[in-house]
Amino acid sequence: MVEPNERTRGDGLRQDLTDLLGIPSERCDLAPEARGTIEREGIVIEKWIWTSEPGSRVPSVLYRPRASSQKMPAVVITCGHGGSKSQWQFVYVGQLYARLGIACLVLDPVGEEERHISGGMGTRAHDPEPVHDAADQAGRLIMGKLVFDTMRGIDFLQSRSDIDADRIGVAGNSLGGAKATWMLALDTRLKLALVSGWAVSDYMTQTGKFCTRIPNQRLRERCDWPEFLSLAAPHCAVLFLNGDADTIIDREGDGTAWEGTQRALADASPNFDDGRLACWFEPDGGHRPYHGYKVALEWIHRHLGTPGWTLEQIRELPTVNSGQWCDGQGIELEKLYGTPLHQRGATLPDLGLKHIPHDLACLRPDEIGNPQYILEGWLGSFEARS
């Protein structure tokens, strides 16, 4: 149990890290605008645009079961590098969660898809050093923007009458795992976090892109990794999922990133209730969307609930190889990740899901590139304010 004086210290550290990222202290009206729905096989996919902060609007999709007799648990999915709401793994996981009775919100990260100046996918527009520098000089790190938009996604979920505001989680892979890690430390509303394809060790201060490496370096000037993770105790149940052969993260392939992560979790675990901080590795697994694996669904079942589904039913689900599924859906995987070691080798629960290739757009064609949606507009707002 966390003692009052420890909680006070934790609140101070949480605020310090919030300031480190440049997360705004005030929140504006979301001003949500519905942009249509799609229905398929017991699932409704709602399209929404809402305001994260003045001048920055967020296109997003909400997957939910068509019929629900009670308020639903919900998860915000945080996308990885080059990922956005229309990428195959997020379409798959969104539908998967909804079929298990869980609402699932997926939003375009700043600089991707409908938040890219030309509507491009897989652009990684927030990665270059000049972008990092422009945000940093304004006191707003890119990671802070990604995390703040995710927080506003929780605001959006909690504004709905069909969502159980006390059963909300976050799940992400790769850069999405980095975002989920910052979220579990900074947002006390979370009851669950699934961190996939990511490590918490000093190795992550030496490698990676500006949006992850620089915040990690500054984090370590303020606390160690067990202290950081313990900010999620005792309210949030946290599961790290990785492949022990993931050379996208553990680049030398010597296990350094994973050994550091396991030490950090072991040191933080006394601050959590028994079994609420855990780590799972797939033997010989690479960089895969583990937040869509059955082990992740079991964690959700235990800590958020899967309405109408028992633990035994989840465990008995058939599986499908992600490479075969993508081939059958006509999906061309990105060269870096589309290998048997990485995304092509994932083993996902098989509920007969289908891809949704072209229907998830929230913006009209004439709105693409509008400053209120894009990275350049957000960065330009700093100069306008000054």
C-alpha positions as CSV (number, residue, x, y, z in Angstrom):
1,M,0.0,0.0,0.0
2,V,1.3,3.5,-0.9
3,E,1.7,5.6,2.3
4,P,0.4,9.3,2.3
5,N,3.9,10.8,2.3
6,E,5.0,8.5,-0.6
7,R,1.8,9.6,-2.5
8,T,2.8,13.3,-2.0
9,R,6.3,12.6,-3.3
10,G,4.7,10.8,-6.2
11,D,2.4,13.7,-7.0
12,G,5.4,16.0,-7.1
13,L,7.4,13.8,-9.4
14,R,4.3,13.3,-11.7
15,Q,3.9,17.1,-12.0
16,D,7.7,17.5,-12.6
17,L,7.5,15.0,-15.4
18,T,4.3,16.6,-16.8
19,D,6.2,19.9,-17.0
20,L,9.2,18.2,-18.5
21,L,7.0,17.1,-21.5
22,G,5.4,20.5,-21.7
23,I,1.9,19.2,-21.2
24,P,-0.6,22.1,-20.9
25,S,-2.1,22.7,-17.5
26,E,-5.4,23.8,-18.9
27,R,-7.9,21.9,-21.1
28,C,-10.2,23.4,-23.6
29,D,-13.7,22.2,-24.7
30,L,-13.4,19.1,-26.8
31,A,-16.0,20.4,-29.2
32,P,-16.6,16.9,-30.6
33,E,-18.0,16.6,-34.1
34,A,-19.4,13.3,-35.4
35,R,-18.3,12.4,-39.0
36,G,-20.3,9.2,-39.7
37,T,-20.4,5.6,-38.7
38,I,-19.6,2.2,-40.2
39,E,-21.3,-1.0,-39.2
40,R,-20.0,-4.5,-39.7
41,E,-20.5,-7.9,-38.0
42,G,-21.7,-6.6,-34.6
43,I,-19.3,-3.7,-34.5
44,V,-20.0,0.0,-34.9
45,I,-17.1,2.3,-35.9
46,E,-17.8,5.9,-35.1
47,K,-15.7,8.7,-36.8
48,W,-15.0,11.7,-34.6
49,I,-13.0,15.0,-34.7
50,W,-12.4,16.7,-31.4
51,T,-10.1,19.5,-30.0
52,S,-7.0,18.6,-28.1
53,E,-5.9,22.2,-27.5
54,P,-6.7,25.5,-29.2
55,G,-5.9,25.2,-32.9
56,S,-5.2,21.4,-32.8
57,R,-8.1,19.1,-33.8
58,V,-7.8,15.3,-33.7
59,P,-9.4,12.8,-36.2
60,S,-10.2,9.6,-34.5
61,V,-12.3,6.4,-34.7
62,L,-14.1,4.6,-31.9
63,Y,-14.8,0.9,-32.2
64,R,-17.6,-0.4,-30.0
65,P,-20.0,-3.4,-29.9
66,R,-23.3,-2.6,-31.7
67,A,-25.3,-3.6,-28.6
68,S,-24.3,-3.3,-25.0
69,S,-26.6,-3.6,-22.0
70,Q,-24.2,-1.9,-19.6
71,K,-21.5,0.8,-19.6
72,M,-18.4,-0.5,-21.5
73,P,-14.8,-0.6,-20.4
74,A,-12.6,1.3,-22.9
75,V,-9.0,1.4,-24.2
76,V,-7.1,4.1,-26.0
77,I,-4.7,2.6,-28.6
78,T,-1.5,4.6,-29.0
79,C,0.0,4.2,-32.5
80,G,3.7,3.5,-33.2
81,H,6.2,5.2,-35.5
82,G,4.5,5.5,-38.9
83,G,1.2,4.2,-37.5
84,S,-2.2,5.8,-37.6
85,K,-5.8,4.8,-37.4
86,S,-6.0,3.1,-40.8
87,Q,-2.9,1.0,-40.4
88,W,-3.7,-2.7,-40.4
89,Q,-2.7,-3.6,-36.8
90,F,-4.8,-0.9,-35.3
91,V,-7.8,-1.8,-37.5
92,Y,-7.4,-5.4,-36.4
93,V,-6.9,-4.6,-32.7
94,G,-9.8,-2.1,-32.7
95,Q,-12.2,-4.6,-34.1
96,L,-10.8,-7.4,-31.8
97,Y,-11.4,-5.4,-28.6
98,A,-14.9,-4.3,-29.8
99,R,-15.9,-7.9,-30.4
100,L,-14.9,-8.7,-26.8
101,G,-17.2,-5.9,-25.6
102,I,-14.6,-3.2,-25.1
103,A,-14.8,0.3,-26.7
104,C,-11.5,1.2,-28.4
105,L,-10.4,4.7,-29.5
106,V,-7.7,5.1,-32.1
107,L,-6.5,8.6,-33.0
108,D,-4.1,9.8,-35.7
109,P,-0.9,11.0,-34.1
110,V,0.3,14.5,-35.0
111,G,2.1,14.3,-38.4
112,E,0.4,11.1,-39.6
113,E,-2.5,10.4,-41.9
114,E,-5.2,13.1,-41.6
115,R,-2.8,15.1,-39.4
116,H,-0.2,15.1,-42.1
117,I,0.0,18.1,-44.4
118,S,-0.9,16.0,-47.5
119,G,-2.7,13.1,-45.8
120,G,0.2,10.7,-46.1
121,M,0.5,7.5,-44.1
122,G,3.7,6.1,-42.6
123,T,5.4,9.5,-42.9
124,R,7.0,9.8,-39.5
125,A,6.8,13.6,-39.9
126,H,7.3,14.3,-36.2
127,D,10.7,12.5,-36.2
128,P,13.2,14.9,-37.8
129,E,15.5,17.0,-35.6
130,P,14.2,20.4,-36.8
131,V,10.7,19.3,-35.7
132,H,12.0,18.3,-32.3
133,D,14.0,21.5,-31.9
134,A,11.0,23.7,-32.8
135,A,8.8,22.0,-30.3
136,D,11.5,21.9,-27.6
137,Q,12.2,25.7,-28.0
138,A,8.5,26.3,-27.4
139,G,8.6,24.2,-24.2
140,R,6.5,21.4,-25.9
141,L,8.3,18.1,-26.6
142,I,6.9,16.0,-29.3
143,M,6.3,13.2,-26.8
144,G,4.4,15.6,-24.7
145,K,2.1,16.4,-27.6
146,L,1.6,12.7,-28.3
147,V,0.8,12.0,-24.6
148,F,-1.4,15.1,-24.2
149,D,-3.5,14.1,-27.2
150,T,-3.9,10.6,-25.6
151,M,-5.0,12.2,-22.3
152,R,-7.6,14.2,-24.3
153,G,-8.7,10.9,-25.8
154,I,-9.5,9.7,-22.3
155,D,-11.4,13.0,-21.7
156,F,-13.5,12.2,-24.8
157,L,-14.2,8.7,-23.6
158,Q,-15.2,9.9,-20.1
159,S,-17.6,12.4,-21.7
160,R,-19.7,9.6,-23.1
161,S,-22.7,8.0,-21.3
162,D,-21.9,4.6,-22.7
163,I,-18.4,4.3,-21.3
164,D,-17.5,3.3,-17.7
165,A,-15.2,6.1,-16.7
166,D,-13.7,4.0,-14.0
167,R,-12.6,1.2,-16.4
168,I,-10.3,2.9,-19.0
169,G,-6.9,1.6,-20.1
170,V,-4.2,2.4,-22.7
171,A,-2.4,0.0,-25.0
172,G,0.4,0.6,-27.5
173,N,3.2,-1.0,-29.4
174,S,6.7,0.5,-30.2
175,L,6.4,4.3,-30.1
176,G,2.9,3.5,-28.9
177,G,4.4,1.5,-26.1
178,A,6.5,4.6,-25.2
179,K,3.4,6.7,-25.1
180,A,1.6,4.1,-23.0
181,T,4.5,4.1,-20.6
182,W,4.4,7.9,-20.1
183,M,0.6,7.6,-19.8
184,L,0.7,5.0,-17.0
185,A,3.0,7.3,-15.0
186,L,1.2,10.6,-15.6
187,D,-2.5,9.8,-15.9
188,T,-4.0,8.5,-12.7
189,R,-7.4,7.8,-14.3
190,L,-5.9,4.7,-16.0
191,K,-6.8,1.2,-14.6
192,L,-4.8,-0.7,-17.1
193,A,-1.8,-0.3,-19.4
194,L,-0.4,-2.7,-22.0
195,V,3.1,-1.7,-23.1
196,S,4.2,-3.7,-26.2
197,G,7.5,-3.5,-28.1
198,W,9.1,-1.1,-25.6
199,A,11.7,-1.2,-22.8
200,V,12.2,0.8,-19.6
201,S,16.0,0.9,-19.0
202,D,18.9,3.3,-19.5
203,Y,19.4,1.7,-22.8
204,M,16.5,3.8,-24.0
205,T,18.4,7.0,-23.2
206,Q,21.1,6.0,-25.7
207,T,19.1,4.8,-28.7
208,G,16.0,5.8,-30.6
209,K,14.6,8.9,-32.2
210,F,14.5,12.4,-30.7
211,C,10.8,12.1,-29.6
212,T,11.7,9.2,-27.3
213,R,15.4,9.5,-26.5
214,I,15.5,13.1,-25.3
215,P,12.5,12.8,-22.9
216,N,14.0,9.6,-21.5
217,Q,17.3,11.4,-20.9
218,R,15.6,14.2,-19.0
219,L,13.4,11.7,-17.1
220,R,16.5,10.1,-15.8
221,E,17.8,13.4,-14.4
222,R,14.7,13.4,-12.2
223,C,14.1,9.8,-11.2
224,D,15.0,6.2,-11.8
225,W,12.9,3.7,-13.8
226,P,11.4,1.9,-10.7
227,E,10.3,5.3,-9.3
228,F,8.8,6.2,-12.7
229,L,6.9,2.9,-13.0
230,S,5.7,3.2,-9.4
231,L,3.7,6.3,-10.2
232,A,1.1,3.9,-11.6
233,A,0.7,2.2,-8.2
234,P,-1.7,1.1,-6.9
235,H,-4.4,2.2,-9.3
236,C,-3.1,0.8,-12.6
237,A,-2.5,-2.8,-13.7
238,V,0.6,-2.8,-16.0
239,L,1.7,-5.5,-18.3
240,F,4.9,-5.3,-20.5
241,L,4.8,-7.5,-23.6
242,N,7.9,-8.1,-25.7
243,G,9.7,-10.5,-28.0
244,D,13.0,-11.6,-26.6
245,A,14.5,-11.4,-30.2
246,D,13.2,-7.9,-30.9
247,T,16.2,-6.2,-32.5
248,I,14.2,-3.0,-33.3
249,I,14.4,-2.1,-29.6
250,D,17.2,-4.3,-28.3
251,R,19.4,-3.3,-31.3
252,E,22.5,-5.3,-30.5
253,G,20.4,-8.4,-29.7
254,D,22.2,-9.1,-26.5
255,G,19.2,-8.6,-24.2
256,T,20.5,-5.4,-22.6
257,A,17.1,-3.6,-23.0
258,W,15.2,-6.5,-21.6
259,E,17.5,-7.1,-18.6
260,G,17.1,-3.5,-17.6
261,T,13.4,-3.6,-18.0
262,Q,13.1,-6.8,-15.9
263,R,15.2,-5.2,-13.1
264,A,13.1,-2.0,-13.1
265,L,9.9,-4.0,-12.9
266,A,11.2,-6.2,-10.1
267,D,12.3,-3.1,-8.1
268,A,8.9,-1.4,-8.6
269,S,6.8,-4.4,-8.0
270,P,6.6,-4.1,-4.1
271,N,4.6,-0.9,-4.7
272,F,1.9,-2.7,-6.7
273,D,-0.7,-5.1,-5.4
274,D,0.3,-8.7,-6.1
275,G,0.3,-9.5,-9.8
276,R,-0.6,-6.0,-11.0
277,L,2.9,-5.3,-12.5
278,A,4.1,-8.0,-14.8
279,C,6.3,-8.8,-17.8
280,W,5.8,-11.3,-20.6
281,F,8.2,-12.4,-23.4
282,E,7.5,-14.3,-26.5
283,P,10.4,-16.7,-27.1
284,D,12.2,-15.8,-30.4
285,G,9.6,-13.1,-31.0
286,G,10.5,-9.8,-32.7
287,H,8.7,-6.5,-33.0
288,R,5.1,-7.5,-33.0
289,P,1.7,-6.1,-31.9
290,Y,1.6,-8.0,-28.7
291,H,-1.3,-5.9,-27.3
292,G,-3.4,-7.9,-29.7
293,Y,-2.3,-11.3,-28.4
294,K,-4.4,-13.6,-26.2
295,V,-2.2,-12.9,-23.2
296,A,-3.1,-9.2,-23.5
297,L,-6.8,-10.0,-23.8
298,E,-6.5,-12.1,-20.6
299,W,-4.9,-9.1,-18.8
300,I,-7.8,-6.9,-20.0
301,H,-10.3,-9.5,-18.8
302,R,-8.8,-9.5,-15.3
303,H,-8.4,-5.8,-14.9
304,L,-11.1,-4.1,-17.0
305,G,-13.5,-6.8,-17.9
306,T,-14.6,-8.4,-21.2
307,P,-18.4,-8.3,-21.1
308,G,-19.9,-11.6,-22.1
309,W,-16.6,-13.4,-22.5
310,T,-15.0,-15.7,-19.9
311,L,-11.3,-16.3,-19.4
312,E,-11.7,-19.8,-20.7
313,Q,-13.4,-18.5,-23.9
314,I,-10.5,-16.1,-24.5
315,R,-7.9,-18.8,-24.0
316,E,-9.8,-21.1,-26.4
317,L,-9.9,-18.6,-29.3
318,P,-8.3,-19.9,-32.5
319,T,-5.4,-18.0,-33.9
320,V,-4.2,-16.7,-37.2
321,N,-0.7,-15.8,-38.5
322,S,-0.6,-12.1,-39.2
323,G,1.4,-12.4,-42.4
324,Q,-1.1,-14.8,-43.8
325,W,-4.0,-12.6,-42.7
326,C,-2.4,-9.5,-44.3
327,D,-1.8,-11.4,-47.5
328,G,-5.4,-12.5,-47.6
329,Q,-6.6,-9.0,-47.1
330,G,-4.3,-7.5,-49.8
331,I,-2.2,-5.6,-47.2
332,E,1.4,-4.8,-48.1
333,L,3.5,-4.7,-45.0
334,E,6.2,-2.1,-44.5
335,K,9.6,-3.5,-45.6
336,L,11.3,-2.9,-42.2
337,Y,8.7,-4.7,-40.2
338,G,7.1,-7.0,-42.7
339,T,9.4,-10.0,-41.9
340,P,8.7,-13.3,-40.2
341,L,10.7,-12.1,-37.2
342,H,8.6,-9.0,-36.8
343,Q,5.0,-8.2,-37.9
344,R,4.6,-11.1,-40.4
345,G,5.3,-13.6,-37.6
346,A,2.6,-12.4,-35.1
347,T,0.0,-14.9,-33.8
348,L,-3.3,-13.1,-33.3
349,P,-6.8,-14.3,-32.1
350,D,-8.9,-15.2,-35.1
351,L,-12.4,-13.9,-35.0
352,G,-12.8,-13.7,-38.8
353,L,-12.0,-10.0,-38.9
354,K,-11.5,-8.1,-42.1
355,H,-9.5,-5.1,-43.0
356,I,-11.2,-1.7,-43.5
357,P,-9.0,-0.2,-46.3
358,H,-10.6,3.1,-47.3
359,D,-13.5,4.0,-45.0
360,L,-11.9,5.5,-41.9
361,A,-11.4,9.0,-43.1
362,C,-12.9,11.7,-40.9
363,L,-12.0,14.7,-42.9
364,R,-13.4,15.9,-46.2
365,P,-10.9,16.2,-49.1
366,D,-10.9,19.9,-48.9
367,E,-9.9,19.8,-45.2
368,I,-6.6,17.8,-45.7
369,G,-3.7,20.1,-44.8
370,N,-5.9,22.5,-42.8
371,P,-3.6,24.0,-40.1
372,Q,-5.9,23.0,-37.3
373,Y,-5.2,19.3,-38.0
374,I,-1.6,19.1,-39.0
375,L,1.9,19.2,-37.3
376,E,2.9,22.3,-39.1
377,G,-0.2,24.1,-37.8
378,W,0.5,23.1,-34.3
379,L,4.2,24.2,-34.5
380,G,3.2,27.4,-36.2
381,S,0.8,28.3,-33.3
382,F,3.8,28.8,-31.0
383,E,5.2,31.5,-33.2
384,A,1.8,33.1,-33.5
385,R,1.4,33.2,-29.8
386,S,4.8,34.7,-29.2
